[in-house]
């Protein structure tokens, strides 16, 4: 396979294995594009995103433009003489001029089986919906979000107790494999148009998405907590503030929604079934088992959190 002139666009840690794999495959990565450094943490220290940091470590040319349509970047992009651009979790929609510049177009690596879960948070959406199977795919980018025809896909089951964070790591590794395979066959693979009737949308996540509503079923709340672990995390209102739910599982049980059915293990009644709180974090405290928290907080069956 002849090495390709590649531009790589990505931002978070999810994209780093794919960058590494493309470099290891022998392609000429002429430019890495990541979002600008942002203030992070309590000290608000300016921090490079993971892809930018990795590009610097690899000695690759790096650009972090604030704007894609104005300033010096459009001319820099047009002058790259690219065979292809690979995009994975970059976080911005590319203008048409960028899509049209590479000889073989732009390839997006997406963490779902398109057209299911287009959008910003496909991993969380798959866990939240109770999907049994997900995966990654590559698609030829077109104007619009995740709408282009699909080159390749790789499927994987979602574990019954798997969190979005755990699935994130598995799909990150799978993305690296499928990106390299796509580049190897890019000029021979005939991409398949997506079936628009099957399209679903994975919207951005907000902090409040992790707050549980005990009137929902225990199965649904288990999915919610796993979908939003590690961020923003499952959260339950209590007398001491929001309790973070690190690990939970559904169990048989019946009672008024939100009522404590047992303190050992700590079990709360839901709209259907009950949710066992295996590991939790109270505000300002360390992670403990639900049972230890119930004992320390002097909770009792029949009460509430």
ZATI-461149 format. One line per field, with one value per residue (C-alpha): chain; x, y, z. Coordinates in nm, 3 decimals, always signed. Last residue first. Layout:
# ZATI-461149
c <- (A | ...)
c1 <- (X | ...)
c2 <- (Y | ...)
c3 <- (Z | ...)
This chain:
# ZATI-461149
c <- (A | A | A | A | A | A | A | A | A | A | A | A | A | A | A | A | A | A | A | A | A | A | A | A | A | A | A | A | A | A | A | A | A | A | A | A | A | A | A | A | A | A | A | A | A | A | A | A | A | A | A | A | A | A | A | A | A | A | A | A | A | A | A | A | A | A | A | A | A | A | A | A | A | A | A | A | A | A | A | A | A | A | A | A | A | A | A | A | A | A | A | A | A | A | A | A | A | A | A | A | A | A | A | A | A | A | A | A | A | A | A | A | A | A | A | A | A | A | A | A | A | A | A | A | A | A | A | A | A | A | A | A | A | A | A | A | A | A | A | A | A | A | A | A | A | A | A | A | A | A | A | A | A | A | A | A | A | A | A | A | A | A | A | A | A | A | A | A | A | A | A | A | A | A | A | A | A | A | A | A | A | A | A | A | A | A | A | A | A | A | A | A | A | A | A | A | A | A | A | A | A | A | A | A | A | A | A | A | A | A | A | A | A | A | A | A | A | A | A | A | A | A | A | A | A | A | A | A | A | A | A | A | A | A | A | A | A | A | A | A | A | A | A | A | A | A | A | A | A | A | A | A | A | A | A | A | A | A | A | A | A | A | A | A | A | A | A | A | A | A | A | A | A | A | A | A | A | A | A | A | A | A | A | A | A | A | A | A | A | A | A | A | A | A | A | A | A | A | A | A | A | A | A | A | A)
c1 <- (-3.222 | -3.571 | -3.732 | -3.916 | -3.600 | -3.364 | -3.080 | -2.843 | -2.613 | -2.312 | -2.503 | -2.658 | -2.319 | -2.158 | -2.436 | -2.412 | -2.045 | -1.806 | -1.645 | -1.482 | -1.668 | -1.720 | -2.072 | -2.166 | -2.003 | -2.172 | -2.100 | -2.346 | -2.671 | -2.924 | -3.211 | -3.564 | -3.838 | -4.077 | -4.137 | -3.831 | -3.771 | -3.427 | -3.182 | -2.881 | -2.749 | -2.786 | -2.997 | -3.317 | -3.637 | -3.552 | -3.840 | -3.775 | -4.074 | -4.329 | -4.258 | -4.164 | -3.843 | -3.654 | -3.308 | -3.144 | -2.771 | -2.569 | -2.211 | -2.073 | -2.390 | -2.301 | -2.510 | -2.650 | -2.705 | -2.702 | -3.074 | -3.052 | -3.094 | -2.948 | -2.675 | -2.542 | -2.217 | -2.155 | -1.938 | -1.779 | -2.034 | -2.328 | -2.447 | -2.394 | -2.612 | -2.883 | -2.880 | -2.929 | -3.205 | -3.390 | -3.366 | -3.485 | -3.794 | -3.868 | -4.043 | -3.706 | -3.594 | -3.215 | -2.993 | -2.725 | -2.872 | -2.838 | -2.476 | -2.569 | -2.477 | -2.484 | -2.745 | -2.734 | -2.978 | -3.134 | -3.133 | -3.314 | -3.532 | -3.221 | -3.074 | -2.706 | -2.537 | -2.281 | -1.917 | -1.748 | -1.409 | -1.133 | -0.960 | -0.986 | -0.873 | -0.570 | -0.715 | -1.024 | -0.825 | -0.618 | -0.931 | -1.098 | -0.815 | -0.782 | -1.157 | -1.153 | -0.909 | -1.132 | -1.436 | -1.295 | -1.200 | -1.538 | -1.716 | -1.550 | -1.641 | -1.996 | -2.036 | -2.066 | -2.289 | -2.478 | -2.183 | -2.235 | -2.163 | -1.916 | -1.958 | -1.698 | -1.803 | -1.656 | -1.702 | -2.029 | -2.198 | -2.218 | -2.468 | -2.262 | -2.355 | -2.427 | -2.222 | -2.058 | -1.796 | -1.711 | -1.788 | -1.597 | -1.771 | -1.757 | -1.952 | -2.281 | -2.473 | -2.716 | -2.864 | -3.014 | -3.106 | -2.876 | -2.583 | -2.622 | -2.676 | -2.365 | -2.149 | -2.316 | -2.256 | -2.212 | -2.425 | -2.549 | -2.671 | -2.792 | -2.715 | -2.447 | -2.312 | -2.163 | -1.835 | -1.765 | -1.447 | -1.496 | -1.311 | -1.254 | -1.219 | -0.994 | -0.805 | -0.836 | -0.983 | -1.357 | -1.433 | -1.231 | -1.411 | -1.744 | -1.699 | -1.605 | -1.842 | -1.657 | -1.585 | -1.278 | -1.410 | -1.240 | -1.160 | -0.922 | -0.828 | -0.728 | -0.481 | -0.379 | -0.203 | -0.151 | -0.201 | -0.580 | -0.543 | -0.297 | -0.525 | -0.824 | -0.617 | -0.489 | -0.797 | -1.148 | -1.356 | -1.204 | -1.189 | -1.006 | -0.735 | -0.527 | -0.266 | +0.004 | +0.293 | +0.401 | +0.692 | +0.532 | +0.521 | +0.374 | +0.104 | +0.028 | -0.023 | -0.251 | -0.453 | -0.487 | -0.617 | -0.356 | -0.408 | -0.439 | -0.457 | -0.801 | -0.669 | -0.979 | -0.944 | -0.882 | -0.847 | -0.857 | -0.596 | -0.740 | -0.923 | -0.708 | -0.566 | -0.273 | -0.085 | +0.137 | +0.061 | +0.253 | +0.113 | +0.338 | +0.086 | +0.244 | +0.142 | -0.215 | -0.220 | -0.092 | -0.353 | -0.623 | -0.501 | -0.525 | -0.887 | -1.063 | -0.819 | -0.998 | -0.933 | -0.928 | -0.840 | -0.567 | -0.436 | -0.302 | -0.067 | -0.107 | +0.151 | +0.133 | +0.000)
c2 <- (+0.929 | +0.817 | +0.638 | +0.306 | +0.108 | +0.316 | +0.560 | +0.635 | +0.842 | +0.631 | +0.303 | +0.398 | +0.510 | +0.183 | -0.014 | +0.191 | +0.110 | +0.400 | +0.657 | +0.944 | +1.247 | +1.613 | +1.550 | +1.182 | +0.928 | +0.599 | +0.231 | -0.059 | +0.140 | -0.137 | -0.016 | -0.150 | -0.283 | -0.064 | +0.300 | +0.261 | +0.141 | +0.210 | -0.052 | -0.003 | -0.357 | -0.376 | -0.060 | -0.209 | -0.088 | +0.281 | +0.471 | +0.673 | +0.532 | +0.384 | +0.016 | -0.303 | -0.493 | -0.715 | -0.588 | -0.339 | -0.263 | +0.033 | +0.155 | +0.509 | +0.691 | +1.045 | +1.181 | +1.529 | +1.725 | +1.627 | +1.546 | +1.352 | +1.401 | +1.119 | +1.155 | +0.922 | +1.059 | +1.367 | +1.207 | +0.872 | +0.718 | +0.882 | +0.577 | +0.345 | +0.562 | +0.593 | +0.223 | +0.137 | +0.397 | +0.233 | -0.112 | +0.026 | +0.170 | +0.541 | +0.703 | +0.724 | +1.005 | +0.997 | +1.299 | +1.214 | +1.426 | +1.731 | +1.777 | +1.813 | +1.570 | +1.662 | +1.495 | +1.144 | +1.136 | +0.842 | +0.758 | +0.445 | +0.615 | +0.789 | +0.459 | +0.543 | +0.522 | +0.241 | +0.331 | +0.143 | +0.035 | +0.034 | +0.371 | +0.371 | +0.016 | +0.069 | +0.395 | +0.210 | -0.063 | +0.198 | +0.378 | +0.048 | -0.053 | +0.285 | +0.301 | -0.038 | +0.095 | +0.396 | +0.170 | -0.035 | +0.272 | +0.439 | +0.116 | +0.129 | +0.495 | +0.437 | +0.177 | -0.195 | -0.404 | -0.599 | -0.571 | -0.391 | -0.622 | -0.519 | -0.438 | -0.311 | -0.094 | -0.002 | +0.258 | +0.426 | +0.694 | +1.049 | +1.179 | +1.214 | +1.582 | +1.775 | +1.845 | +1.516 | +1.300 | +0.959 | +0.723 | +0.503 | +0.290 | +0.199 | -0.044 | -0.101 | -0.408 | -0.479 | -0.130 | -0.039 | +0.313 | +0.474 | +0.253 | +0.347 | +0.715 | +0.732 | +0.599 | +0.815 | +1.148 | +1.429 | +1.337 | +1.042 | +0.758 | +0.494 | +0.585 | +0.474 | +0.196 | +0.402 | +0.563 | +0.754 | +0.770 | +1.037 | +1.014 | +1.328 | +1.330 | +1.124 | +1.416 | +1.628 | +1.981 | +1.915 | +1.864 | +2.169 | +2.394 | +2.251 | +2.369 | +2.113 | +2.072 | +2.096 | +1.857 | +1.676 | +1.340 | +1.155 | +1.310 | +1.161 | +1.385 | +1.233 | +1.261 | +1.606 | +1.878 | +2.084 | +2.422 | +2.430 | +2.378 | +2.665 | +2.892 | +2.806 | +2.847 | +3.201 | +3.380 | +3.277 | +2.964 | +2.722 | +2.950 | +2.919 | +2.725 | +2.465 | +2.360 | +2.099 | +1.968 | +1.632 | +1.574 | +1.266 | +1.427 | +1.744 | +1.543 | +1.363 | +1.690 | +1.821 | +1.499 | +1.511 | +1.870 | +2.130 | +2.286 | +2.649 | +2.644 | +2.723 | +2.674 | +2.477 | +2.253 | +2.326 | +2.641 | +2.550 | +2.489 | +2.524 | +2.242 | +1.995 | +1.975 | +1.745 | +1.814 | +1.628 | +1.279 | +1.072 | +0.720 | +0.442 | +0.225 | +0.338 | +0.699 | +0.593 | +0.378 | +0.658 | +0.900 | +0.638 | +0.568 | +0.944 | +0.997 | +0.893 | +1.113 | +1.421 | +1.655 | +1.514 | +1.612 | +1.423 | +1.542 | +1.260 | +1.226 | +0.858 | +0.580 | +0.340 | +0.000)
c3 <- (+5.110 | +5.203 | +5.496 | +5.511 | +5.580 | +5.790 | +5.732 | +6.013 | +5.789 | +5.890 | +5.860 | +5.527 | +5.393 | +5.497 | +5.325 | +5.007 | +4.989 | +5.023 | +4.793 | +4.981 | +5.118 | +5.027 | +4.899 | +4.944 | +4.714 | +4.630 | +4.574 | +4.555 | +4.547 | +4.481 | +4.263 | +4.299 | +4.075 | +3.879 | +3.970 | +4.189 | +4.545 | +4.692 | +4.817 | +5.044 | +5.086 | +5.378 | +5.423 | +5.280 | +5.118 | +5.117 | +4.960 | +4.641 | +4.453 | +4.694 | +4.737 | +4.560 | +4.513 | +4.273 | +4.184 | +3.950 | +3.986 | +4.104 | +4.095 | +4.121 | +4.226 | +4.328 | +4.615 | +4.557 | +4.874 | +5.241 | +5.268 | +4.943 | +4.568 | +4.355 | +4.095 | +3.825 | +3.688 | +3.474 | +3.353 | +3.448 | +3.417 | +3.241 | +3.049 | +3.348 | +3.571 | +3.307 | +3.225 | +3.592 | +3.610 | +3.320 | +3.474 | +3.807 | +3.642 | +3.653 | +3.951 | +4.126 | +3.898 | +3.870 | +3.804 | +3.545 | +3.267 | +3.494 | +3.391 | +3.024 | +2.748 | +2.382 | +2.164 | +2.022 | +1.728 | +1.548 | +1.176 | +1.058 | +0.794 | +0.657 | +0.541 | +0.501 | +0.161 | +0.122 | +0.052 | -0.236 | -0.104 | -0.370 | -0.331 | +0.047 | +0.097 | +0.321 | +0.455 | +0.569 | +0.741 | +0.926 | +1.046 | +1.141 | +1.373 | +1.545 | +1.598 | +1.770 | +2.030 | +2.099 | +2.099 | +2.385 | +2.588 | +2.539 | +2.636 | +2.977 | +3.022 | +2.899 | +3.171 | +3.115 | +3.343 | +3.077 | +2.840 | +2.509 | +2.217 | +1.944 | +1.575 | +1.329 | +1.035 | +0.697 | +0.423 | +0.522 | +0.309 | +0.447 | +0.706 | +1.023 | +1.064 | +0.744 | +0.435 | +0.340 | +0.505 | +0.370 | +0.652 | +0.892 | +1.149 | +1.515 | +1.727 | +1.906 | +2.014 | +2.297 | +2.298 | +2.636 | +2.530 | +2.785 | +2.680 | +2.313 | +2.392 | +2.609 | +2.328 | +2.061 | +2.239 | +1.986 | +1.690 | +1.489 | +1.702 | +1.458 | +1.094 | +1.159 | +1.378 | +1.658 | +1.762 | +1.439 | +1.232 | +0.964 | +0.634 | +0.428 | +0.051 | -0.171 | -0.330 | -0.015 | -0.063 | -0.092 | +0.276 | +0.375 | +0.127 | +0.239 | +0.596 | +0.864 | +1.159 | +1.487 | +1.776 | +1.647 | +1.764 | +1.480 | +1.142 | +0.887 | +0.594 | +0.262 | -0.026 | +0.083 | -0.115 | +0.204 | +0.035 | +0.079 | +0.454 | +0.497 | +0.292 | +0.512 | +0.834 | +0.792 | +0.927 | +0.833 | +0.772 | +1.025 | +1.327 | +1.660 | +1.483 | +1.667 | +1.412 | +1.466 | +1.256 | +1.395 | +1.633 | +1.789 | +2.134 | +1.982 | +1.808 | +2.136 | +2.322 | +2.048 | +2.052 | +2.433 | +2.445 | +2.546 | +2.887 | +2.997 | +3.377 | +3.517 | +3.871 | +3.966 | +3.665 | +3.299 | +3.088 | +2.716 | +2.447 | +2.098 | +1.914 | +1.728 | +1.375 | +1.299 | +0.978 | +0.730 | +0.861 | +0.609 | +0.634 | +0.760 | +0.944 | +1.273 | +1.199 | +1.128 | +1.443 | +1.668 | +1.539 | +1.593 | +1.946 | +2.026 | +1.916 | +2.238 | +2.433 | +2.305 | +2.005 | +1.655 | +1.297 | +1.112 | +0.776 | +0.562 | +0.267 | +0.189 | +0.202 | -0.097 | +0.000)
